[in-house]
Amino acid sequence: MALPKAVKNTFGAAGVVQRCQLHKRRNVMDLLADEYKRSADQRIRAAHAMKEYDKAKAQLLKTVEWLEEINPSAAASLRGVWKKR
């Protein structure tokens, strides 16, 4: 992942890389069987629509737990949003 590395090299620990919600959703969907895509997309979109960070994060973490049972790679992709925070 070149962008996070470049940000870290330039700004150190204070550097922040904001992930695109659309691309993150697409990354997760690409890892799922068709039967789970609609539900996963609805869950992620609902969290992204929330106004309060803590509630949105809690909803996304619930989605990660759900994904763990279905596809650990998809769960890891979504969990990657909070790496190193």
N, C-alpha and C positions, 0 to 999 in steps of 0.2 A: 504494500500500500504506500505508494509514493507520496501522496499528499500529506498524510499524517506524519510521515518521517520528515518531510521538508519543513512542515510547521514546527515540529519539535526541534529540529536543528537550528531553525531561525529564531524561534521565540522561547525555547526551553519549555519547562513545565507549565509556564503561564499560557502557552499557546493552546487554542481551542479550535477543533475542527467540527463544524456543524454538518451533520449529515442531512441529505435531502430525504424527506419523508417518502416521496414517491419512489425514489430509487431503492430505499430500504424495503418498502413494501414489495416492490418487484423482485428484489433479491430473495425475500422470504417465499413469495409465491412460486418462484422458479424451482424451489426445492420441494414443493408439496405436490402430492397427488391431486388430480382434478377434484376429487370428492371433498377435499378440505379447503380448497382455495377460497371459496366464497365466504365461509365462516371465518377463516383467518383474516381475510381482507376486511370484513365487517368489524371484527374485534379491533384491529389495528386502526382503522379509520375512526372508530368511536373514541379510542384513546387520544388520537391526534386532534380530535375536535374539542376535547376538554379544555377548559380555560385555566384550571389549576394544575400546576406542574406535579405536585405530589399525587393527586388523584389520577392524572394521566399516566404517571410512572407506575403506580400500583396496578392500573388496568393492563398496561403493557407487560408487567411482570406476571400477572395472571395468565396472559396470553402465552408467555414463554413457558410457564408450567404446563399449560394445555399442549403446546407444541412438543414439549419433551416426550410426551406419550406417543405422539404421532410421528415426529421426525426430529430427532435431536440436532441435525444439521440446521434445520430451519429455526429451531429454538436458539441455537448458538448465534446464528446470523442476527436475529432480533436482539438477543442479549448483548451483542457487540456494541450496541448503542451506548451502553453505560460503562464500557471498559475504561479503566484508568480514571474513574471519577470518584 
